[in-house]
Structure formats: structure tokens, C-alpha cells
Amino acid sequence: MNTFPSLGHVALTVRDLEISVPWYRELFEADPVLDEDTGPFRHVVWSLGDTLFGLHQFPGTDLDVAFTHRRAGLDHVSFGVADRSELERWQKRLEQLEISHGEVVDAGYGSALSFKDPDGLPLEFFAPPA
């Protein structure tokens, strides 16, 4: 085993799929490839390149505790883009969608544009250094 495998999928637990699914559908400009109630939870999944991106909603989800990146677990999900100019195009797209976001931040390891989903889960577009 010489190479570690790439990510197969990412799954986020959300409070309300009726809010999150339309939001992600508009962001991705794509319909989900799967919408299934498995019994223990319902999940909705998109195919993004080689990675599946899923949203889960569980009965009895704790709706009182807001997300914080200071709690052990998920810090953020990052979508890779080719370069800084593509970040700027995504910044304009987020503005068209009326999605609040930060500024493009440049660092030695690359550039990022951060934003949050309806549950406050942190997302970003990331470009490698030029």
C-alpha cells in the first residue's frame, strides 16, 4: 500500500434538510444523486467530481447547540479550485446567491474564501499558492 486513498465522501449532519438541500442545490448548481431515508437517518448526496458530498438529518438531532470549530471534530470543509482568479469568480457567485462570506485570504500555503451553510457549518474554496 504505497498511496493513501483519496476521500470517498464527506457527510455533514444538518438540522433541517428542507432548508439545507435547496441551499446546497443552488450552491452546487446540481441536483442530488441520492435522497434516501435509511431508517436511522435521511441522507441527500451530490456527486462532486470524484467525491460524494452528503447531508444527513437524524431524528432527535440536538437543535440547541450551535456549531463551533473549537469543539473536537469538524473544523471546515474545503472545495479545491485551480487558482486565485477562480476564487474571485466564486466570491462573485456567492454574492449573486446572497451568501455571506469573508474576503479572499492569501497565505504562503494558498488562498481561501470562507463562508457558512445555513447551519453555520464552515465551508471554503481553496486555491494552491501561485
C-alpha positions as CSV (number, residue, x, y, z in Angstrom):
1,M,0.0,0.0,0.0
2,N,2.1,2.9,-1.3
3,T,-0.6,5.6,-1.6
4,F,-3.3,6.6,0.8
5,P,-6.7,6.7,-1.0
6,S,-8.4,9.9,-1.7
7,L,-11.6,11.0,0.1
8,G,-14.6,8.9,-1.0
9,H,-17.2,11.1,0.6
10,V,-17.9,13.8,3.2
11,A,-21.1,13.8,5.2
12,L,-22.4,16.7,7.3
13,T,-25.2,16.4,9.8
14,V,-27.7,19.3,9.4
15,R,-30.7,20.5,11.4
16,D,-33.2,20.6,8.6
17,L,-32.8,19.1,5.1
18,E,-35.8,21.2,3.9
19,I,-33.6,24.2,4.3
20,S,-30.2,22.8,3.6
21,V,-31.0,20.8,0.4
22,P,-32.2,23.8,-1.6
23,W,-29.2,25.9,-0.4
24,Y,-26.7,23.3,-1.4
25,R,-28.6,22.6,-4.7
26,E,-28.2,26.3,-5.6
27,L,-24.5,26.4,-4.5
28,F,-23.6,23.3,-6.5
29,E,-25.9,24.1,-9.4
30,A,-26.8,20.4,-9.4
31,D,-29.4,18.0,-8.2
32,P,-28.5,15.4,-5.7
33,V,-27.8,11.9,-7.0
34,L,-29.4,10.2,-3.9
35,D,-32.1,11.1,-1.5
36,E,-32.8,8.2,0.8
37,D,-34.4,7.6,4.2
38,T,-32.4,4.7,5.7
39,G,-34.5,4.4,8.9
40,P,-31.9,5.7,11.3
41,F,-31.4,8.9,9.3
42,R,-32.2,10.5,5.9
43,H,-29.4,11.5,3.6
44,V,-29.1,13.5,0.5
45,V,-25.9,13.1,-1.6
46,W,-24.3,15.0,-4.5
47,S,-21.5,13.8,-6.8
48,L,-18.8,16.5,-6.9
49,G,-16.0,15.2,-9.2
50,D,-14.6,12.1,-7.5
51,T,-16.1,12.9,-4.1
52,L,-19.6,12.3,-2.8
53,F,-20.9,15.1,-0.6
54,G,-23.7,14.2,1.7
55,L,-26.1,15.8,4.2
56,H,-27.6,13.7,7.0
57,Q,-30.6,14.5,9.2
58,F,-31.1,12.4,12.2
59,P,-34.3,12.2,14.3
60,G,-33.7,13.9,17.6
61,T,-30.8,16.0,16.3
62,D,-29.7,18.4,19.1
63,L,-31.0,21.7,17.7
64,D,-30.0,23.8,20.8
65,V,-26.2,23.5,20.4
66,A,-24.7,25.7,17.6
67,F,-21.7,24.6,15.7
68,T,-18.3,25.7,16.9
69,H,-14.9,24.9,15.4
70,R,-13.5,24.9,18.9
71,R,-15.2,21.6,19.8
72,A,-13.3,18.5,18.7
73,G,-14.5,17.3,15.3
74,L,-15.1,19.0,12.0
75,D,-13.2,22.3,11.5
76,H,-14.3,23.0,8.0
77,V,-14.9,21.5,4.5
78,S,-12.8,22.9,1.7
79,F,-13.5,22.8,-2.0
80,G,-10.4,22.9,-4.2
81,V,-10.2,25.4,-7.1
82,A,-7.4,25.9,-9.6
83,D,-6.2,29.4,-8.7
84,R,-6.8,32.7,-7.1
85,S,-8.8,34.0,-10.1
86,E,-11.2,31.1,-9.7
87,L,-11.6,32.1,-6.0
88,E,-12.6,35.6,-7.2
89,R,-15.2,34.1,-9.5
90,W,-16.6,32.1,-6.6
91,Q,-16.7,35.2,-4.5
92,K,-18.9,36.9,-7.1
93,R,-21.1,33.7,-7.3
94,L,-21.6,33.8,-3.6
95,E,-22.6,37.4,-3.8
96,Q,-25.1,36.5,-6.5
97,L,-26.5,33.8,-4.3
98,E,-26.6,36.3,-1.4
99,I,-24.4,34.0,0.7
100,S,-22.4,35.9,3.3
101,H,-18.6,35.3,3.0
102,G,-15.2,36.6,4.1
103,E,-12.6,38.1,1.8
104,V,-10.1,36.1,-0.1
105,V,-7.2,35.5,2.3
106,D,-3.7,34.8,0.9
107,A,-1.1,32.8,2.8
108,G,2.1,31.0,1.9
109,Y,0.3,27.7,1.6
110,G,-2.5,29.1,-0.6
111,S,-5.6,31.3,-0.8
112,A,-9.0,30.8,0.7
113,L,-12.5,32.2,0.6
114,S,-14.6,31.2,3.7
115,F,-18.4,31.1,4.1
116,K,-21.0,29.1,6.1
117,D,-24.0,27.0,5.3
118,P,-27.5,27.5,6.8
119,D,-26.4,25.6,10.0
120,G,-23.3,27.7,10.4
121,L,-21.0,24.9,9.2
122,P,-17.8,26.4,7.9
123,L,-17.0,25.9,4.2
124,E,-14.3,27.4,2.0
125,F,-12.9,27.5,-1.5
126,F,-9.2,26.9,-1.5
127,A,-6.5,27.5,-4.2
128,P,-2.9,26.4,-4.0
129,P,-0.2,29.0,-4.0
130,A,0.7,30.6,-7.3
